[in-house]
Amino acid sequence: MTVLEARDLTKLYGDHLALDRLNIAVAAGETLCLLGANGAGKTTTLNLFLGFTAPTSGQALVSGHDVAADPAAARAALGYVAEVVSLYPSLSGAENLAFFAQLAGQAPRATQRDAILDRLRFPASAIARPAGDYSKGMRQKLGLAIALMKGAKAILLDEPLSGLDPAAANDLVAVLRETAAGGTALLVSTHDIFRAKDVATRIGIMRHGRLVDTVDPGALSGPELESLYLTHMAERAA
Ligand SMILES: Nc1ncnc2c1ncn2[C@@H]1O[C@H](COP(=O)(O)OP(=O)(O)OP(=O)(O)O)[C@@H](O)[C@H]1O
């Protein structure tokens, strides 16, 4: 079942074409990684699904709801994990979770919360500590927990693995794979070819606002994917 869909999604900033007729579909249980250099249009794509900016033409749909036409319904089905997850630093992880759950109109039980934290391998001893002390990996996990507690059908993640040490990145990759396997659709923006291969069920290569290729990560080795990516980056814009 398709959860996220872009139909000829296009965004102009002034006369600059940031996104050019993007067509993607992400089903429940899938992870699509958008891979591309700075300025390729990855964040613009996420922002259009989130309704942070309006498309110039085309549609972004979440669980069948057009984001521009019915932003509340689309947003209700979406979770978002920003590159830097905003938390209240003086509140504990538990208090942050309770606050954001309330904001989303949810009142999850402690058992449900604990099951989600357990699944995300969030250290139980840390949940009562102020969120200001959390590492980036812990903040990402709390961001995921907020999305899962909300019951999001799709979660968008902007550069979730950048700035993580290798152990924390490996751990988060495993957590993201398990989250998708649980039936959530994930759309991830990244610069990191090798991590994209680890986490994705499909990789979309973007350049200058266009999706120039879609790759099955299982069909290519890491070096082959890198070589394909570099070939696309070297091609002159059409
Ligand atoms: N609010 C804005 N106003 C004008 N131009 C913008 C705006 N947001 C993005 N752009 C431009 O649109 C293009 C796509 O940017 P976008 O942030 O989507 O790329 P990206 O692939 O996410 O890059 P990065 O990896 O650096 O985050 C870039 O040329 C960028 O300068």
The ligand as a Gaussian input file, in Angstrom:
#p B3LYP/6-31G(d) Opt

LIG

0 1
 N       13.677000      28.817000       0.688000
 C       14.430000      28.790000      -0.419000
 N       14.538000      29.877000      -1.203000
 C       15.278000      29.848000      -2.330000
 N       15.955000      28.771000      -2.768000
 C       15.887000      27.665000      -2.030000
 C       15.131000      27.600000      -0.814000
 N       15.251000      26.350000      -0.295000
 C       16.059000      25.671000      -1.151000
 N       16.431000      26.455000      -2.181000
 C       17.275000      26.048000      -3.314000
 O       16.682000      24.902000      -3.894000
 C       17.670000      23.957000      -4.278000
 C       17.408000      22.637000      -3.597000
 O       17.705000      22.786000      -2.200000
 P       17.509000      21.617000      -1.138000
 O       17.744000      22.210000       0.205000
 O       16.209000      20.948000      -1.381000
 O       18.681000      20.626000      -1.532000
 P       19.256000      19.394000      -0.710000
 O       19.407000      18.286000      -1.698000
 O       18.431000      19.123000       0.484000
 O       20.673000      19.937000      -0.263000
 P       21.442000      19.732000       1.146000
 O       22.026000      18.380000       1.052000
 O       22.466000      20.818000       1.117000
 O       20.452000      19.904000       2.249000
 C       19.014000      24.575000      -3.923000
 O       19.543000      25.183000      -5.079000
 C       18.667000      25.595000      -2.876000
 O       19.578000      26.671000      -2.889000

